[in-house]
């Protein structure tokens, strides 16, 4: 009976020891890869440092202002000169527009230029004579001619332009009827 009792205790002990084992395999020394849907993705990012601010040439600024002015459908052609932080923009408008519409168009172009950092101090004109003078000066500057008296010529044109600099133009918040 003692032997049966010992065998019975040994049998129960064996069942308890081996029966409580989990079905999981023993951990290996190397980590196994998680399933495909849980693989962490490594993202490589280039370190970015603030790029040095490139100063635009006066010709690049003038070209940008011309492109802004040409976005208006009634503007047929435009030319610009940029000297320092000031610019002159001449626009050719549709000849069928009356004087009031031309004034509204000039104000709209000036407002659009005001929103651009380089166009904040731009003067806009639709006068054909002044626009032609601006166009000729712009062409001569682009061709690389040394212009004596450029400052005086720009000051002369600026003094004839009636509207205020674009920075001083008030935005038209009223909707047109």
Residue pairs with C-beta under 8 A, 6 or more apart in sequence:
33 39
56 64
56 118
58 81
58 82
58 83
58 84
58 141
59 82
59 141
59 142
61 80
61 82
61 87
61 118
62 79
62 80
62 81
62 82
62 87
62 138
63 80
64 116
64 118
64 119
65 78
65 80
65 82
65 87
65 89
65 113
65 116
65 118
65 119
65 122
66 78
66 79
66 80
66 89
68 109
68 112
68 113
68 116
68 119
69 75
69 78
69 80
69 89
69 91
69 109
69 112
69 113
69 124
70 77
70 78
71 112
72 105
72 108
72 109
72 112
74 93
74 94
74 97
74 101
74 105
75 91
75 92
75 93
75 105
75 109
76 92
76 93
76 94
77 91
77 92
78 89
78 90
78 91
78 92
79 89
79 90
79 131
79 134
79 135
79 138
80 87
80 88
80 89
80 90
80 122
80 134
80 138
81 87
81 88
81 134
81 137
81 138
81 141
81 154
82 118
83 150
83 151
83 154
85 121
86 121
86 122
86 123
86 154
86 158
86 165
87 113
87 118
87 119
87 121
87 122
87 123
88 122
88 123
88 125
88 134
88 154
88 157
88 158
88 161
89 109
89 113
89 119
89 122
89 123
89 124
89 125
89 134
90 124
90 125
90 126
90 127
90 130
90 131
90 132
90 133
90 134
90 135
91 105
91 106
91 109
91 124
91 125
91 126
91 131
92 126
92 128
92 131
93 102
93 105
93 126
97 105
102 126
105 126
106 124
106 125
106 126
106 163
107 163
107 169
107 172
108 172
109 124
110 122
110 124
110 163
110 166
110 169
111 166
111 169
111 171
111 172
112 119
113 119
113 120
113 122
113 124
113 166
114 120
114 122
114 166
114 167
114 169
119 166
120 165
120 166
120 167
121 165
121 166
121 167
122 165
122 166
123 158
123 161
123 163
123 165
123 166
124 161
124 163
124 166
125 131
125 134
125 157
125 160
125 161
125 162
125 163
127 160
127 161
130 157
130 160
130 161
133 153
133 157
134 157
137 147
137 150
137 153
137 154
140 147
141 147
141 150
147 153
163 169
